[in-house]
Amino acid sequence: MAKKGGKASRRMNRRQLIEMIVELFNRRDSEQLSTKEIFKELSLTSTSARTHCVTILDEMVFDGYLLEPAFRKYILANRGSVICGTFHRNNEGYNMVYPEDGGEPVMISERHSMHALTDDYVRVTLFAKRRGRGPEGEVAEIMRRKHDTFVGELKVEKHYALLLTESRIMPNDIFIPREHLKGGRSGDKAVVKLLEWPLESRNPVGKVVDILGKNGDNDAEMNAILVEYGLPYIYPVAVEEAANRLPADITAKEISGREDFRDITTFTIDPEDAKDFDDAISVLPLSGGDMWEIGVHIADVSHYVTEGSTIDKEALKRATSIYLVDRTIPMLPERLCNFLCSLRPNEDKLTYSVIFTMNKAAEVKNFRITRGVINSNRRFSYEEVQKILTTGAGDYAAELSTLNEMAQAMRQRRFAAGAIDFQQAEVHFRLDEKGKPLSVYFSESNESHQLIEEFMLLANRTVAETIGKRTQKNSPKTFVYRIHDTPDPEKLTTLARFVAKLGYKMKSASGRTTSPSALNNLLNEIKGSKEQNVIEQISLRTMQKAKYSTQNIGHYGLSFKYYTHFTSPIRRYPDLMVHRLLTRYLTDRARSVSATKYEDLCEHCSAQEQVAANAERASIKYKQVEFMSEHIGEEYDAVISGVTEWGIYAEINENKCEGMIPLRTLQDDYYEFDDANYCLVGRRKHRKYMIGDPIRIRIARANLDRKQLDYELVEEF
């Protein structure tokens, strides 16, 4: 045993000595050092240590890490190469910088990080390449901080305070001088802005800029989620005032320059609690009874929000409305989104409209894009429309029935053409007056949702084709498309292997496993099964993310060659851009706009959309944890939704709340992670825990700060 310990010690000493030599030459990167100077700097006094050091120095020269310009004198080789990129912090201290040119990631040790945080844009000086190692370097400059505002709980001491952070980005608590507390007290949820972070200090220094409320208070926690993701939680007063100055009256002159649809049957269909109605449908039977004029009318936000205005700048910055569990953070001021632009019933409203001439089989015979004025006859909720479609009785039952038949015909054709049928239930909460969750429920797409969806898809596709398709008269101009790239074939093959282990085959009629029809066949087969939610989640992860771009590559998920977002300008900035481009191209026949400018806008909107989606998921997770915190110790049927080296993720069947069973709590065996088969396997008893397996769990812990649920395994089925 002693002999083995000696070898381990020597191996450790070698690693330590290598790190010491690397650190020395990185610190004195431009100097030529003799062995005598190296021994002194590293405090190497014994003959064996010095001999060991010389051996390592020779290896480093051979590897090209060091140069030996004179006998036993060394200097760092290839020092000074610089790259710029995005920093990503790792809790283990092995941070990475991803070069902006897409090159190989560079590892940055904690001591060379200069306190950079995740998503910071940094300049990195590369170290000389070491054999068998990837690129390494140190942060030379933090060129742009992505996040300088953080949220957490205040802990106030006699002479100072700390912001206790749970942020995935900020690893350390923030020191706050008492003069920068802004009246904050222990237990307050506070927003803190960084003032400085001295290199020699472990903790950054900040000041309180806002007190959100007490830790655990619903408003404070929801606003804290927005701050965490860099999203706004209040609307600027100046922008609200600009909106309040906009006239509400529609002039006769404005109406005279538009198509008048006010005498045509028109209605909106939205969620029960909606206030911003940005789309309406009109129905007009044409002579003969076999043809219909169907209008898709969209709020004309561009009439009120001019490009470059105060309101427009704020809308662009936000790029999207954000939908948390209990509130909407709108892209536009309330006066615009809920009053001026909202297509409320029995009020004249300005629209951008696509008018289709269609037969009952939903075949488009003609269409036109125009600016109009409508007066909605009725505001429907989805629930009201579904009841009318089911019973055949109610307001505008004949019109709704006709629209539904058309929508179902378009839907069938879309799936036959290769569209993917993802039908995921949305999680909702019933909350009390203080925002505490009382129950969890789910909404699924039914015919009333599909009716609206299909006509909005038709309008979006038609607008995209009008501008994007090359014709004899027109060449395509720069436009904003909603694109969705084809999935990586390797990911689809991996998915096929995974579902095969659960007893499902992923093949199309032609036998191909990577076609859209193969995926649709799988999604149809798993409906109602215990594995449905898990397989749908994993299938979604194989897909590329949809985004905005001026470079049209089509939309894989919808199976459309041309697609855009035209139908929701109240809540999405790209739709507002599309309206403005339509006005430019259809009325002025103007030259194409700058592709570079609009591609930058598309990238910004895509990024903001993703951030908003992350915040929305975080609010759902918070409410799930808060709801389950009232059920500690209770048992539930669940399904394994994920398996990792550190434990089992399980999703409760009745409410879809996901938590983790830590590996350390599985005491009956020593379990190993089999990543090829997505399971944990017991070394002695060979018991397996695989994704999709039914299990029984008990609620063990609920951590609201981390939005984390811990479960205990009760028994197997």
ABEGO torsion letter per residue (X at the ends): XAAAAAAAAAAAAAAAAAAAAAAAAAABAABBBBAAAAAAAAGBABAAAAAAAAAAAAAAAAAGABBBABBGBBBBBGBGBBBBBBBBBBAAGBBBBBBAAGBBBBBBBAAAAGGBBBGBBBBBBBBBBBBGBBBBBBBABBABBABABBBBBBBBBAABBBBBBABAABABBBBBBAAAAGGBBBGBBBBBBBABBBAABABBBBBBABBAEBBGBAAAAAAAAAAAAGBBABBBAAAAAAAAABBABBBAAAAAABBBAAABBBBBBBBAABABBABBBBBBBBBGGABBBBBBBBBBAAAABBBGBAAAAAAAAAGBBBBBAABBBBABBAAAAAAAABBBBGBBBBBBBBBBBBBAAGBBABBBBBBBBBBBABBBBAAAAAAAAAAGBEBGAAAAAAAAAAAAAAAAAAAAAGBBBBBBBBBBBBBBAAGBBABBBBBBBBAAAAAAAAAAAAAAAAAAAAAABBBAABBBBBBBBBBBBBBBAAAAAAAAAAAAAAGBBBBBAAGBAABAAAAAAAAAAABGBAAAAAAAAAAAAABBBBBBBABBAEBAAAGBABBBBAABAAABAAAAAAAAAAAAAAAAGBBBBBAAAAAAAAAAAAAAAAAAAAAAAAAAAAAAAAAAAAABGBBBBBBBABBBAAEBBBBBAAAGBBBBBBAAABAABBBBBBAAAGBBBBAAAGBBBBBGBBBBBBBABBBAAAGBBBBBBABBX
